[in-house]
Amino acid sequence: MATTNSTNVGAPNANAEISVLVKTDYESYMWDRAVANFVHARFGKPAVINKGKGGKKEWRRLSAMSAQTTPLDEDNTPDAIALTWEDKQAEPLEYGAWVRYTHFLEFRSIDPLILETAQLLGENCGDTIDKITRDELASGFTVIQYQDGLANLAAVTSGKYFGYETLVRGVGTGKTANARPVEGFGKPILIAHPHVVADLALDTTVQKGWDSRSRLGKGNPYEEGFVGELYGVLIYESSNCTVTTQSSAPDIYDSLLIFNNAYGVVGLAENTAQMPDPEQMMNNTGGTFNSPVELVIREKGWNDFFGRFGGLGWYATHDTLVLDPTFAVRIRTASRL
């Protein structure tokens, strides 16, 4: 993880250097707390914009060709088919938060303060990126299904919960669009609210076939939120899933069934909020993981003549872009909880 830190060279308001050992300890807290909340951003096609390469990322693909079902004429050569390119662009924006502490607090108990603050900031970073991504997906995934094939939102009443049939219908919709399993995971991904997961678990058909074995081994920190596998779908839960509150009707829960290349996530170089490589995650082979944020440390002496103030914060760049809305299904249901 990149760390911003300046050395005190005798100038007023210069930043005092913090030891490498202590910085490493702080950074591990930032990573541990931030990664647990990266659920929605986890399954997008990742991209990074390197320095000097502009501020936008473009994804391109050739449009699909129609099947050529007309037999060739012996005396005539058919016209060549023109290739059509599709492109979409994403532009990462900056996000961050920081807190200030004083010399008075440092005098009493600075180390516990910084460690606790690092944990809180890491959690805040993960929550921020997760919600930004969730909002983009909720508005960009335009293929919408309701519980058990209901026609519209008004038909979703109490008792219309997410069950086995709901999942099967969603998978069928994705496969009809020729959507493929998420690369590296080998299966579609369902992100659902804990209330929806509970509804699913209470379905008697699900109880007979649920596979909740760990995919990575006990205690692996990079798979927090994983619930189980059902009907060839990996299920993750997140309390950040969209919930629409209605005054005269049940709350509506949005679950996202995601296939490969449904969306992309991008950031600027080392400040990109990224997850570990999915193939390494699935095979439990470790590997090098990209830093999700930049930890910014300003030790006492910063921005104050008397050297009383210090600061700690996080900084990241991020954008989410829906690449193909037909490669995901937004499933809207009520919940019994």
C-alpha positions as a printed NumPy array, in Angstrom:
array([[  0.   ,   0.   ,   0.   ],
       [  1.327,   3.408,  -0.876],
       [  1.9  ,   5.556,   2.202],
       [  2.166,   9.337,   2.13 ],
       [  4.514,  10.599,   4.83 ],
       [  6.923,  13.538,   5.027],
       [ 10.124,  13.834,   7.036],
       [ 10.683,  16.734,   9.42 ],
       [ 13.615,  18.683,   8.012],
       [ 13.39 ,  21.555,  10.441],
       [ 10.828,  23.721,   8.637],
       [  7.836,  25.041,  10.603],
       [  4.764,  22.811,  10.219],
       [  6.809,  20.011,   8.59 ],
       [  5.624,  16.438,   9.211],
       [  7.527,  14.247,  11.63 ],
       [  8.535,  10.875,  10.205],
       [  6.72 ,   7.852,  11.581],
       [  8.611,   4.556,  11.933],
       [  8.368,   1.971,   9.154],
       [  7.339,  -0.737,  11.606],
       [  4.45 ,   1.298,  12.976],
       [  3.328,   2.379,   9.482],
       [  3.174,  -1.252,   8.386],
       [  1.029,  -2.066,  11.401],
       [ -1.383,   0.762,  10.604],
       [ -1.629,  -0.276,   6.972],
       [ -2.57 ,  -3.851,   7.863],
       [ -5.523,  -2.476,   9.801],
       [ -6.603,  -0.385,   6.822],
       [ -6.486,  -3.439,   4.554],
       [ -8.262,  -5.835,   6.909],
       [-11.15 ,  -3.502,   7.614],
       [-11.607,  -2.245,   4.05 ],
       [-11.587,  -5.584,   2.251],
       [-14.46 ,  -7.061,   4.237],
       [-16.895,  -4.572,   2.681],
       [-15.831,  -4.947,  -0.947],
       [-18.755,  -7.141,  -2.024],
       [-20.404,  -5.267,  -4.883],
       [-17.094,  -4.135,  -6.434],
       [-15.619,  -7.613,  -6.186],
       [-17.045,  -9.2  ,  -9.329],
       [-16.571,  -6.469, -11.932],
       [-14.043,  -6.604, -14.743],
       [-11.071,  -4.728, -13.241],
       [ -9.057,  -2.038, -15.004],
       [ -6.389,   0.465, -13.986],
       [ -5.42 ,   3.761, -15.602],
       [ -1.667,   4.25 , -15.317],
       [  0.021,   7.609, -14.925],
       [  0.236,   9.603, -18.141],
       [ -2.534,   7.612, -19.841],
       [ -5.383,  10.08 , -19.423],
       [ -8.284,  10.055, -17.007],
       [-10.722,   7.675, -18.72 ],
       [-10.818,   3.938, -19.387],
       [-12.468,   2.523, -22.493],
       [-13.847,  -0.991, -22.846],
       [-14.424,  -2.163, -26.439],
       [-15.936,  -5.218, -28.071],
       [-17.141,  -6.36 , -31.469],
       [-20.908,  -6.631, -31.794],
       [-22.226, -10.167, -32.184],
       [-22.883, -11.454, -35.702],
       [-26.184, -12.985, -36.764],
       [-26.225, -16.65 , -37.734],
       [-25.774, -17.103, -41.502],
       [-28.526, -19.608, -42.306],
       [-28.797, -18.963, -46.067],
       [-26.872, -21.499, -48.179],
       [-24.16 , -20.114, -50.46 ],
       [-25.056, -19.683, -54.128],
       [-22.671, -21.552, -56.411],
       [-22.409, -18.605, -58.837],
       [-22.331, -15.699, -56.39 ],
       [-20.187, -14.632, -53.463],
       [-22.149, -12.97 , -50.644],
       [-21.285,  -9.467, -49.518],
       [-18.734,  -9.115, -46.745],
       [-20.147,  -8.477, -43.326],
       [-19.222,  -5.146, -41.77 ],
       [-17.779,  -5.348, -38.281],
       [-19.334,  -3.092, -35.657],
       [-17.461,  -1.952, -32.577],
       [-19.091,  -1.005, -29.286],
       [-17.257,   1.095, -26.719],
       [-17.977,   2.453, -23.258],
       [-15.921,   4.78 , -21.094],
       [-15.483,   5.161, -17.362],
       [-13.878,   8.088, -15.547],
       [-12.678,   7.465, -11.967],
       [-13.395,  10.104,  -9.345],
       [-11.575,  10.792,  -6.087],
       [-12.895,   9.741,  -2.696],
       [-11.468,   9.991,   0.785],
       [-11.909,  10.918,   4.416],
       [ -9.606,  12.007,   7.214],
       [ -9.625,  12.809,  10.901],
       [ -7.453,  15.117,  12.987],
       [ -5.969,  14.437,  16.396],
       [ -4.201,  16.757,  18.795],
       [ -0.97 ,  16.796,  20.763],
       [ -3.052,  16.587,  23.949],
       [ -4.501,  13.222,  22.874],
       [ -1.084,  12.029,  21.737],
       [  0.368,  12.852,  25.133],
       [ -2.174,  10.644,  26.836],
       [ -2.616,   7.668,  24.481],
       [ -1.663,   8.088,  20.835],
       [ -1.063,   4.483,  19.717],
       [ -4.509,   3.103,  20.625],
       [ -6.068,   6.185,  19.048],
       [ -4.306,   5.722,  15.702],
       [ -4.946,   1.984,  15.571],
       [ -8.648,   2.387,  16.309],
       [ -8.884,   5.249,  13.826],
       [ -7.163,   3.181,  11.133],
       [ -9.741,   0.439,  11.64 ],
       [-12.591,   2.906,  11.419],
       [-11.196,   4.585,   8.295],
       [-10.627,   1.239,   6.592],
       [-14.224,   0.276,   7.257],
       [-15.372,   3.656,   5.961],
       [-13.381,   3.205,   2.745],
       [-14.838,  -0.222,   2.065],
       [-18.358,   0.929,   2.835],
       [-17.967,   3.964,   0.565],
       [-16.696,   2.053,  -2.478],
       [-19.264,  -0.693,  -1.945],
       [-22.203,   1.727,  -1.883],
       [-20.954,   3.718,  -4.873],
       [-20.716,   0.488,  -6.87 ],
       [-24.092,  -0.76 ,  -5.619],
       [-25.865,   2.414,  -6.725],
       [-24.368,   2.225, -10.221],
       [-25.387,  -1.421, -10.586],
       [-28.896,  -0.831,  -9.247],
       [-29.542,   1.873, -11.832],
       [-27.636,   0.241, -14.686],
       [-28.948,  -3.336, -14.482],
       [-32.188,  -2.931, -16.41 ],
       [-33.252,  -6.583, -16.633],
       [-35.653,  -6.827, -13.681],
       [-37.501,  -9.846, -12.353],
       [-39.944, -10.197,  -9.501],
       [-40.514, -13.154,  -7.237],
       [-41.835, -16.222,  -9.09 ],
       [-42.51 , -14.368, -12.318],
       [-44.749, -11.58 , -10.992],
       [-45.451,  -8.889, -13.577],
       [-44.447,  -5.721, -11.725],
       [-43.536,  -4.145,  -8.405],
       [-47.16 ,  -3.582,  -7.412],
       [-47.696,  -7.355,  -7.484],
       [-45.002,  -7.936,  -4.855],
       [-46.968,  -8.355,  -1.649],
       [-46.241,  -9.934,   1.713],
       [-45.521, -13.609,   1.249],
       [-43.671, -13.06 ,  -2.04 ],
       [-40.212, -14.027,  -0.869],
       [-36.988, -15.053,  -2.569],
       [-37.065, -18.827,  -2.954],
       [-35.583, -21.601,  -5.058],
       [-37.907, -20.902,  -7.961],
       [-36.86 , -17.245,  -7.937],
       [-33.214, -18.202,  -8.311],
       [-33.927, -20.728, -11.071],
       [-35.903, -18.155, -13.063],
       [-33.093, -15.621, -12.726],
       [-30.447, -18.059, -13.934],
       [-32.666, -18.952, -16.874],
       [-32.984, -15.292, -17.826],
       [-29.217, -14.823, -17.788],
       [-28.519, -17.951, -19.806],
       [-31.143, -16.937, -22.36 ],
       [-29.026, -13.812, -22.963],
       [-26.006, -16.119, -23.446],
       [-24.429, -14.743, -20.277],
       [-21.51 , -16.758, -18.942],
       [-20.185, -17.532, -15.446],
       [-18.038, -14.887, -13.79 ],
       [-14.437, -15.377, -14.893],
       [-12.227, -16.84 , -12.184],
       [-15.196, -18.044, -10.137],
       [-16.675, -20.357, -12.765],
       [-20.269, -19.648, -11.738],
       [-22.788, -16.791, -11.66 ],
       [-22.789, -14.646,  -8.506],
       [-25.796, -13.651,  -6.403],
       [-25.456, -10.695,  -4.016],
       [-28.376, -10.629,  -1.587],
       [-29.395,  -8.899,   1.637],
       [-29.149, -11.041,   4.813],
       [-32.966, -10.969,   5.057],
       [-33.207, -12.415,   1.536],
       [-30.62 , -15.065,   2.352],
       [-32.719, -16.019,   5.384],
       [-35.825, -16.308,   3.184],
       [-33.882, -18.524,   0.806],
       [-32.604, -20.707,   3.649],
       [-36.166, -21.213,   4.924],
       [-37.321, -22.569,   1.556],
       [-37.747, -26.339,   2.05 ],
       [-36.381, -27.099,  -1.43 ],
       [-33.267, -25.09 ,  -0.633],
       [-32.793, -26.828,   2.71 ],
       [-32.464, -30.148,   0.901],
       [-29.833, -28.989,  -1.56 ],
       [-27.929, -26.159,   0.068],
       [-24.164, -26.312,  -0.275],
       [-22.547, -23.992,   2.269],
       [-19.076, -25.499,   2.274],
       [-16.191, -23.036,   2.435],
       [-14.585, -22.393,  -0.935],
       [-11.335, -21.11 ,   0.485],
       [-10.744, -22.788,   3.786],
       [-11.696, -21.729,   7.274],
       [-10.885, -18.168,   8.256],
       [ -9.801, -16.871,   4.851],
       [-10.245, -13.07 ,   5.157],
       [-10.727, -12.446,   1.432],
       [-14.097, -14.195,   1.145],
       [-16.109, -12.509,   3.878],
       [-19.767, -12.477,   2.978],
       [-19.771, -15.871,   1.208],
       [-22.842, -17.895,   2.17 ],
       [-23.002, -20.968,  -0.028],
       [-23.749, -22.407,  -3.431],
       [-27.147, -23.266,  -4.872],
       [-28.234, -24.248,  -8.39 ],
       [-24.737, -23.515,  -9.651],
       [-24.749, -19.982,  -8.191],
       [-22.32 , -18.621,  -5.586],
       [-24.25 , -16.594,  -3.018],
       [-22.83 , -13.611,  -1.146],
       [-24.682, -11.467,   1.364],
       [-24.342,  -7.767,   2.008],
       [-26.308,  -5.482,   4.28 ],
       [-25.604,  -2.762,   1.7  ],
       [-28.034,  -4.286,  -0.812],
       [-30.716,  -1.821,  -1.881],
       [-33.865,  -1.869,   0.251],
       [-36.814,   0.299,  -0.804],
       [-39.112,   1.236,   2.068],
       [-42.814,   1.604,   1.235],
       [-45.413,   3.089,   3.562],
       [-48.4  ,   0.977,   2.489],
       [-46.617,  -2.075,   1.1  ],
       [-43.792,  -4.407,   2.146],
       [-40.177,  -3.29 ,   1.848],
       [-38.611,  -4.332,  -1.452],
       [-35.21 ,  -6.027,  -1.463],
       [-32.984,  -5.922,  -4.541],
       [-30.762,  -8.942,  -5.194],
       [-28.206,  -8.877,  -8.027],
       [-27.555, -11.988, -10.107],
       [-24.3  , -11.267, -11.93 ],
       [-22.718, -12.976, -14.93 ],
       [-19.351, -12.372, -16.599],
       [-18.537,  -8.906, -17.965],
       [-21.75 ,  -7.398, -16.615],
       [-19.779,  -4.422, -15.306],
       [-16.3  ,  -3.011, -14.902],
       [-14.49 ,  -1.21 , -12.087],
       [-11.587,   1.173, -12.633],
       [ -9.274,   3.503, -10.743],
       [ -6.073,   5.479, -11.114],
       [ -2.9  ,   3.414, -10.711],
       [ -2.052,   2.523,  -7.097],
       [ -5.127,   4.322,  -5.793],
       [ -7.498,   1.838,  -7.425],
       [ -9.843,   0.056,  -5.017],
       [ -9.201,  -3.524,  -6.144],
       [ -9.793,  -7.032,  -4.893],
       [ -7.381,  -9.985,  -5.09 ],
       [ -7.178, -11.99 ,  -8.289],
       [-10.272, -14.281,  -8.313],
       [ -8.354, -17.315,  -9.573],
       [ -6.01 , -17.08 ,  -6.61 ],
       [ -9.014, -16.633,  -4.316],
       [-10.742, -19.746,  -5.645],
       [ -7.604, -21.895,  -5.561],
       [ -6.398, -20.554,  -2.219],
       [ -2.906, -19.995,  -3.658],
       [ -2.293, -16.589,  -2.135],
       [ -0.35 , -14.289,  -4.43 ],
       [  0.176, -10.555,  -4.513],
       [ -2.858,  -8.464,  -3.693],
       [ -3.318,  -4.871,  -4.793],
       [ -3.698,  -2.171,  -2.145],
       [ -7.264,  -0.869,  -1.931],
       [ -6.458,   2.614,  -0.628],
       [ -3.696,   5.061,   0.082],
       [ -3.102,   5.512,   3.794],
       [ -2.237,   9.154,   4.441],
       [ -0.429,   9.927,   7.694],
       [  0.312,  13.437,   8.948],
       [  2.154,  13.311,  12.248],
       [  2.206,  16.157,  14.767],
       [  3.638,  19.382,  13.46 ],
       [  1.276,  19.459,  10.51 ],
       [ -0.552,  22.717,   9.804],
       [  0.068,  24.24 ,  13.211],
       [  2.829,  26.547,  14.492],
       [  2.91 ,  24.783,  17.863],
       [  3.069,  21.268,  16.426],
       [ -0.159,  20.163,  18.096],
       [ -2.096,  18.525,  15.251],
       [ -1.792,  15.261,  13.382],
       [ -4.065,  13.515,  10.899],
       [ -4.948,  10.128,   9.451],
       [ -7.049,   9.396,   6.368],
       [ -7.73 ,   7.279,   3.297],
       [ -7.738,   8.183,  -0.387],
       [ -8.984,   6.132,  -3.358],
       [-10.148,   6.593,  -6.948],
       [-13.031,   4.583,  -8.358],
       [-15.692,   4.309, -11.025],
       [-18.18 ,   1.574, -11.917],
       [-19.519,   1.085, -15.434],
       [-22.252,  -1.328, -16.539],
       [-20.831,  -3.   , -19.642],
       [-23.784,  -5.167, -20.645],
       [-27.066,  -4.889, -18.7  ],
       [-28.295,  -8.188, -20.168],
       [-25.525, -10.011, -18.295],
       [-27.174,  -9.387, -14.925],
       [-30.625,  -9.754, -13.394],
       [-31.989,  -7.447, -10.717],
       [-34.409,  -9.515,  -8.645],
       [-36.932,  -7.633,  -6.475],
       [-38.785,  -9.405,  -3.66 ],
       [-40.345,  -8.862,  -0.253],
       [-38.983, -10.522,   2.9  ],
       [-40.532, -12.257,   5.895],
       [-38.041, -10.558,   8.25 ]])
